[in-house]
Amino acid sequence: MRAPFQFLVSAILAQRGYLFPWSPVALALGIGIYFALRFEPPDWVFWTCAGASVPILLLQRRFGAVGGPLVALLALASLGFALAGGKARLISAPVIEYRYYGPIQGRVVGMDRSSSDALRITLDQVVLSRMDPGLSPRRVRVSLHGDQFMSPAPGDVVMMTGHLSPPSGPVEPGGFDFQRHAWFLRLGAVGYTRTPMVLWQRAEHGQRVFRLRMDLSRQVQELLPGERGAFAAAVMTGDRSGMGQETLQALRDTNLAHLLAISGLHMGLVAGFVFAALRVVMLLVPYPRHYWPIKKLAAGAALIAASGYLLLSGGSVATQRAFVMAAVALVAVMLDRRALSLRSVAMAALVILMWQPQALLSPGFQMSFAATTALVAVFERLSAWQVHREIPRWLMPFVSLLVSSAVAGAATGPVGMAHFNQISQYGLLANLLAVPVMGLIVVPMAVLSALLMPIGYEWIALWVMGLGLDWILGVANTVAQWSGAIRPVVAPQAGVLPFLAFGGLVSCLWQGRGRLTGAAIMVFAAVFWITSTRPHILIADSGGLVGGWIDGHRVLSRPKGARFVAESWLENDGQAGTQAEAASLWPNAVTGGISKAEFAGIEVIHAKGKRAAATVHSCAENQWVVSDKVLDLTGPCQVFTPDELRQTGSVALIVTKNGPQRVTARDLSGVRLWHPQWQ
């Protein structure tokens, strides 16, 4: 026991001065533990964790050079656990428990586009027919289908007749939990309307920032019509409601979608352009050049510009992270300190995780911090090795671009693959062709156009900006058409991504040869990912779709309906193709709405619709009977109807070494605040 203890003491002492970047890792550990639980802890647990962690953090130095860091890490994990649980309770809001059809009234507080390319609005101050105001959802999100004769404006109170339903659970056990996501957005219902929306009351006050964003977006799109105008609006205001699905898909397929998200690249370019431009202008005037602290004044102006950009952007997690990073760097310049380091990255992560603990689970947070941490760590080490002295100065910008693109791609690649189930084979090339244009033309012209708007000459800068956007869109559309541009990837099992992240953090943050341990952890996680197996049977939580596994391919019981579920299953399988193509592989013909097939020794009978359900009267022990309607049958089989599935969520049959095992979404997710139908 003495040797391992001495090794631990030596390892911690060797990291003295480099432990602060591990603070957000410990905080994230506590947050992750809260979300991984399968039950909801009582309130006193969170109060205890919060109350114990704060004094321990304040007194951690009294525990010594070795005990202090260990105690601080445990206290931060305890604080993260309390923050996550507290936030989940603080934002609690009603969720409807049934399907609703009728009048919907609310104030427009958000606009984007759905996966079907329909305009989608988010409403607050919701009023529903025959529903107690105290039980009405705090927010609802409605997709606008059919002919719409008006365009909603921020803050408008609108009315429509539409369908609403509770946020749905995971499409398969262990999958993405939209109910949890909606809970933290305070979305109590989602739905659609096919009837024209009508204006009840024009916006008179409130939603000023949202209105400013949308007014600027509309003005930009009027001067730059088409997709490049929508792209410009997304870059300047964060409004993507004008982007078409084909353009978005091309950007995703070429790994250029990050150019739409207002993140570190955009915030850094805006702050850097303002900093450099103002500094050059002041250097040209003799008096400021000799008597003013030009560098500090330029940093202050850049901080103001970054703050305004954050305000206009809508404040996504990536933008918040970028702003905190930029603010830390600019304040460091004003205080004559080092501007960029792993400490500033850690500070940004701490601020965001304390403010929005749920951000830890979002792809934006994970990809943003993965790229930033890797870039800072790599360039710090390259600087320490003085690699730049071996490279001609004229070649440095090209080498920096190549290295940064490769490092950021390698860091964010596994995260993107895990969340979006695809890899862009030509993403590095597309970024090398597009990112310089973004930095040299698009973002500087965006800043210049904002400065020229008060005098009415913004069209000049926007015209130049449009040329750069045409190039980026051309690169995306061209590269996306190349053969093998994307390759589907199988969804990893639950522990893969955390292990990959921890291995990467060890490689970036640990000092000394111990960082090689991080590479070993990542290799282990990669092997675990490669050997992942997919369920042999999948049942949607509505009972409307069944998926089987035959010879390494997913087969589906229906060619239409439950489109989102079907697409999600195929993506998680790493399988290209459409729902209709997967349905064509179903081994038996569908007769009278009845689909039958055998998977892993179990015969599945899927009865779709009332007529089909009425024909199923009995079943055998080795059969699973699935229907989206109530069944009246006898027999020892497993039955899955909406009533049963409402309690269990989606269902999967997984074949293990011990034989077939039935797993439900509730088994893996447990009963949490955001699962009202399971309580």
N, C-alpha and C positions, 0 to 999 in steps of 0.2 A: 504493500500500500504506500510505502514511503517514496518509492521511485516515481510512480505516476503523479503523486502529489508534488514532488519536486519539479517534475516536468511541467505541470500546470503553472506552478509559481514562476518558473523561468520563462514560459511562453508569455504569460501576462506581463511580466516585467519588461520583456523585449518589445512589447507593443505600447509602452508608455509614451504619451504624446500623440498616439495615433488611434485612440479608442473612441473619440467623439463620433466619427462617422458610423460607429456601430449602434449609436443611440436610436436612430429611427428603425434599425433592424430589430432591436429589442421591442420597441413600441409596436412594430408590425407583427411581431410574434404574438403578443397579447391580443391584438385585434383579430389575427387569424384564428387563434384558439376560440374566441367568442363565436365567430362565424362557422367554425367547424363543429361546434356542439350540436347534438341532436335533441336538446331540450333547452328550454328558456330558464336561466337561473333566476332566483328571486331577487328583488331589489336590494336587499341587505347585502348580498354578495358584492354588488358593484360599489355600494357605499364603503364597504370594508376595504376593498381593493384600492379605491381612490384615497381613502383616509390613511391607509398604511403606506402607500407609495410615496406621497409627497414628503412627509418628514424623513423617510429613509433617504430620498434623493438629496435633501438638504444636509443630512448628517453623514453622507456616504464616505466622506474623507476620514472619519473617525474609525472606519473599519480597516484602515491600512492600505498599503500600495496594491495588495493583491485582493483582499476582501472587498475593498471599496468598489472597484469596477464590477465585480461579480454581483454585489448587492445592488448596485445601480442598475445593472441590466435586468435583474429580477424585478426591481421596483418599476422600471419602465414597462416591462411586459405586463405587470399588474395594472399599471395606469392605462395602457392600451386596451386591456380587457374592459376596464371600467368605462373608458371613453366610448368604445363601440357599443356597449350595452346601454349607456346613458343616452347616446345619440339615437339609438333605435327607439327608445321610449319617448324621447323629447319630441320627435317628429311624428309620433303616432297620429293617425288620421283614419276616419271611417273608410271601410271597403265594402262595396255592395256584395251581397251574398247570393244573388240570383241574376238571371238574364233580364234585362229591362228593355222595353220598347215603348217609346212615347216622347213627349216634349222634353227638350234639353235646353236650358238657358245658362249662360255663363259669360265671363269676361275673358277676352283673348289675352293670354300671357305668354304664349309661345307658338312658333310656327316652324315646321320642317316638312319633310316629305317621307311618306311611307315606302316600304319595299316595293309596293305596286305602283310607285311614282305618283301617288295622289297627294295633294296638299293635306297636311295634317296639323290640326290646331290643338293647343292645350288650353283648357278653360279653368278658371277658378271662380269663386263666388257662385257655385253650381246650384241650380234649382231644378229638381226633378218632380214630375207630377206624382201626387199622392205619397210623397216621402217626407218624413219629418226632417226639417232643416238640420237638426242635430245629428241625424244619421246619414245625411247626404255626403258624398265624397268631397274631400277638400279640393281635389283636382280631377279632371277627366281628360282623356285624349281621344279625339274624334278624327277619323279620316274622311275627307270630303269627296265622295264619288258622285257620278252623274253630272248633270249640267248645273253649274253654280253661276248665278248671275251677279254676284258681288264678291269683292276681294276683301277679306277682313283686315282691319287695321289694329295695331296694338292698342289695347285698352277698350276696344269696342265690346259692347254687350250684345251678343247674338243669340238667336233662337233657331232651333231645327227639330225635326223629328228623326230620331235615330235609335240604333241598337247599342246597348252597353252591356258589358259582362265583366266579371271580376278578372283581374290579371291572372294569366294562366301559369301553372307550375312548370317544372322541367319537362321537356318533351320526351326525355328518357331518364331513368334513375341516374343520379349523379351529374346530370347535364346542367346547363345554364338555368338559373332560377330567376325567371322574370318576375315572379311575385316579390322576391327580395329586392330586386332592382326597382320595381315600381313603388315599394314601400318607402324607400329612401327618396324617391321623387315625389312622394305624397300623392301618387296616382291611385285613386280609389276605384277607377273603372276605365276601360278602354273600349272603343267601338267604332262605328261608322254610320254615315247617313248617305242615302241616295236621293234625298229630297233637297231642294234649294234651301240654303241657309238665308235667314232674313236678319236685318239689322234691327235691334231693339232700342239701342241707345248709343250714340256716338261718344267716343272717349272725350272726357272733359278734363280729367286730372289723373295723376298717377301714371305708372309705366313710362316715365319720361325717358329713361335710358333705352328701354326697348323701342319706343317710338323713334328716338334719335337714330338707333341702329338701323331700323327698317327704312326710315326716310333716306338715310345715306345709301343703303343697299339699293333702294329703288332708283335713286338718282344715278348711281354708278351703272346700273343695268340699262337705264335709258340712254346713257352716253356710249355704252359698250354693249350692244345687243348680242343675244345668243349665249352660247356656253362660256365664252371668254368673259362676258359681263357677269355671269353667275359666279364664275371662278374668282373674278376680282372682288365681288361682293363678299364671297366666303373668306377671302384673305383679309379684307379690310374690316369686316363687321362680324364674321362668324356665321352669317346667314347663308345656309346651304339650300334654302327652299327653292331656289331657281335652278339647281343642278339637276340634270337629267340622269336617269339610272344608267344609261349606256356610258356616259362620261365618268360617272363615279366608278363603274365596274372596270373601265379601262385604267383608271388611276390605281385602283386596288390591284389589278393584275400585274401592274408594272412597279409596284411598291412605291408609287408616287402619291398615295393618298395622304401621306403626312404633310404634303405641301398645302392641303386644304385646312388641316388642323392648325389653329394659331398656337404654336408651341415655341420651343426654344429657338428654332431657326428664325421664325418671324420676329419674336420678341428681341432676340439678339441682334438681328439685322436692323430693326427699327431703332433700338437704343444705340447701336453702333453707328448707324448713319447720322442720327441727330448729334451724337457725341463728336464724331469726326467732322461733320459739316460745320457745327458751331465753333469748334476749336480752330478750324482753318480760317473761318471768317474773322474771328477775334485776333488771330495771329497776323492777319493782313493789316490791322489798324495799329499804328505805333503805340498809342497810349495804353490800351489794354494789354498789348504784347509785353510791355515792360513793367506794368504796375498791377495788373490783375492776376489772381490765381486762375488762369484760363482753364487748366485741366479740371479743376474742381467745379468751376462754373458750368463747364460743358457736361460734366457728369451729373450735376443737379438738373440741368435742362433735359438730359436724356432720361433721368428718372421720372420727371414730369410727363415726358412723352410716353414712356412705358406705362405709366399709371393711366393715362388717357386711352392707350391702346387696350389695356386690360378692361377698362370700362366699356369700350365699344365692342369688344370681342364676345361678350356674353359670359366670360369667366369660366370656361371649362377647366377641368383638373389640369390638363397639360398647360393651359395658359397661366393658371395660378402658379404652377411650378416654375414656369419660365419667368414670370414676373418676380417671384421671390428670389430666384437665382440672379436675375438682372439687378434687382434692388440691392442684394447683398454685395454684388460686384461693384456697383456704382458707389454705394456708401463706402466700401473699402477704398475706392479711388479717392473719395473726398477726405478720408481719414489717413491717407498714405499707407494703406495696408495692401496685402496681396489680394488681388481681385478675384481670382478663380482658383478654387481648390475643392477637395473632397469635403471639407468642412462646410463650404457654402451649399454643396449639394445636400449634405445631411441636414443643414438648417432648413432648406426648402422642404425636404421630406417631413421633418418634424412639424413644421407649421401646417402643412396640408393634412397630415394624418391626425393632428389634434383637432383641426377644424372639421374635417370630413373623414372620419375613420373608414367609412364604407368605400372610399376611393381606392383603398388597397386592392379591392377585387376587380377594378375596372382595367380593361386593356390599355386605356390612355395613360393611367398612372404607371402601370408596369412597364410599358414600352418607353415612356418618356424618361423615367428614372434609370431604366436599363441602359438606354443610349447615353444619357448624360454621365452616369457613373463610369461607364466603360471609356468614354471619350476622355474625361478628365484624368482617369487613372492611366490610360495609355500615353497621353501627351505629357503627363507629369514624369513618367518614366523615360520617355524619349528625350525630354528636356534634361533629365538627370544624366542620361547617357551621352548627352551633347551630340545627338545624331545630326542635328541641323548643321553642325560645322563641316560635316562630310558632304553636304548637298549644296550645289550652286544656288545662290540667292534667287536667281531668276526662275529656278525650278521649284522652289519651296511652295508657292501657292498650289501648283498642280499635285505635288506630293502630299500636301496637307489635305487637299480635297479627296485624293484617292484613299489616304489612310482613314480620314474621318468617315467617308462613305462606307468603307469596308468594316470598320469597327462598329459603327452604328448599325449597319445591316446585320453583322454577326450577333450583336447584343439583342436586337429587337426581333430577329428572325424566329427564334424558338417561341417567343411570346406570341407573335403573330400567327405562327403555325398552330399553336395550341388553341388560340381563340377563334381563328378564322379557317382552320383546316386547309390551308393551301400555302404554297411557297412560290414566290415569283423567281423564275429561273434567270431572268435578265434584269432583275431589279437593280443590281449594282451599275450596269451599263446605263440604264434609264436615269438613275440618279446622277451619274457623272455628266450626262447630257443636259439634265434639267436644272439641277441645283444651282450651278453657276449663274444661269439666266435669272433664277429666282433672286439670288443675292445681288446681282449687278444691275438688274433692270426692274423687276417687278416690285420688290419691296421699296427701293428708293423712290420709284415713281408713285407708289401708293402714299408715301409720306409727303412727297411734293404736291400731289393732288389735294391732299387734305389741307395743306398750307395755302393753296391757291383758291380753294373753294369760296372763301369770303369775298374775293374780287372777281369771281366768275370765270377764271381761266384754268379750272381744273381739267378741262377737256384736253389740254395739251399734254399734261402728264399722263392722263388716262389713255390717250392714243398710243403713246410710247409703251405704257404698261401693257396694252392690248397686244402689241407685237411680241413681247416676251411671253405672254400667256398663250398666244397662238403657237409659239414654238413648243412650249411645255405640253400643250394638248396634242400637238402633232406627234411629239415623241411618244406620249402615252398611247395614242390610237394606233401608231405604227408598230411599236414594240408589242402591244397586246395582241396583234394579229399574227405574230410570228408563231411558228409551230413549237409547241412545248413551252409557251410563255408561262403557264402555271402548271403546277403539279399538285394534285390532291394529297392531303396528309391525314392519316388516321388520328382521331382525337386521343390525347394521352389519358392515362388513368389519373386518379385524383392526386397522388403524391408526386407526380413527375415534375410539374412546373415549380412547386416549392423547392424541390431538391436542385433543380437547375438554377433557380434564383440564388439559393444559398451557396452553391458551388461558385457561381459567378461573383458573388459578394466576397467570398474568401479569396478568390483570385485577385480581386481589385483592391480590397481593403487591408488584407493581412500583409504584414511586413516580414520579409525574409523568405526562406525556402518553404515555409509552411503554406505559402500560397499555392504550391503545387497540389496540395490536398484538394483545393477547389476544382482543379481539372479532373481529378479522380472522381469527385462527387458528380460532376457533370457527365462524365462518361458512364457512370452507373445509372444516372437518370435517363440518359439517351438509350442505353440498352433496355431499360425497363419500358421505355416508350416504344421501342421497336418491337418488343415482344408482347405489346398490348393485344388483347383479344376483344372482339366485339360480341354483343349478345346474339344468341341464335334466334330469339323471338323478342319483338318489341311491340307493345300495345300502347296506343295513344290514350291520354287521360279522358278523351271524349268517347272512346270506343269506336271511333270512326275510321281507324286505320290500323292495319297490322303489318309488321315487317318481319320477314324471315331471312335466314342466312343459309345460302346454298353455294358451295364451291367458291367461297371467297367473295360472294356478291350479295348485296341486299336485294330482296325481292319484295314487292309491295302488293297488297290485296286490292288496291284501287288505283286506277290511272288518274283520277281527279278527286278533288276535295282534300281538306287537311293539308293544303299545299305547304304551309310553313313547317309543319311537322315532318312531312316527307323530305323537304329540302334539308332540314336540320339532320335527320337521320343519315341521308346520303353524304352530307358533308362530314359528319362525324365518322362515317365509315371510310372516308378518304376515297369515295367513289364518285367519278364523274358521271354525267348523264342527268336525264330528267325523270320526273315521277312516272311519266307514261312509259319510258324505257324500262324502268325498274319493275313496273307492273306487268310489262310484257314477258318478264322472266318468271312470273308466278307459275308454278309447275302444272296446275290444273285449270281447266276452263271455269269461268265464273258463270253460274246458272241461277237464274231467279234471285240475284242479289246475294247468293251464297258463294263464298270463296273457301276452298278447302286445300290444305297442304300439310305435310308432315315435316317437322323440324326437330332434330335431336330426340327422336322417339316419341314425340308428342304430336298428335293430330290437332291442328288448329282449324276451327270453323268460325268464319267471320260472316255474320248476318247483318247486312247493311239495309236499314229502312224497316218500316213497319211490316210490309208484306213478307220480307225475308225473315224477320224475327218471328212472325206468326207461324212459319213452317217448321220451326225447330221445337220439338216437343220432348225429346229425350237425348241422353248422351252417355258415353262410357267413361271409365275411370281414367284412361290415358288421353282424354280429350280436353282441350281448352275451347270454350265457346265464348266468342266476343261479339258484342252488339252495341250499337248506339241507341237502342231502344230497350224497353223493359221486356224480359223474357219470361215465359211460363213453361218451364220444362222440369223434368225429373231426371235423376241420375247422379252418380258420384263424380261427375266432372268438375273442373274449375270453371266458374262463370264470371265473366267480366262485363258488366253493364254500367251505364253512367252512375247509378247509385253506388255501386261498389267502388268504381274508379274515383268517385268524388272523395272517398275516404283514403284511398291508397295513392292516388296520382298515377302516373304512367307506370307500366310494368315491363320487366325484362326477364328473360330466361338466360342465365349465364351457365355455360358448361365448364366446370372446374374438374380438378383431379378427383374430387369426391363425388362427382356426378352433377347432374343438372340442379341449379339452384334458382328459385324464384326470388327476384328482388324488386321492391317497389320504390317509387320516389320517396314515399314517407319513411321507408326503412333507412335511406341514406340521408335524408334532409331532417328527419325528426319533426317535432312539433314546435314551431317558432312563432314569433309575433306576426310574421308576414304570411302565415298559413292558416287563415281563419276557417277554411273548410275542413281542416283536420282537427279542429279543437272541439 
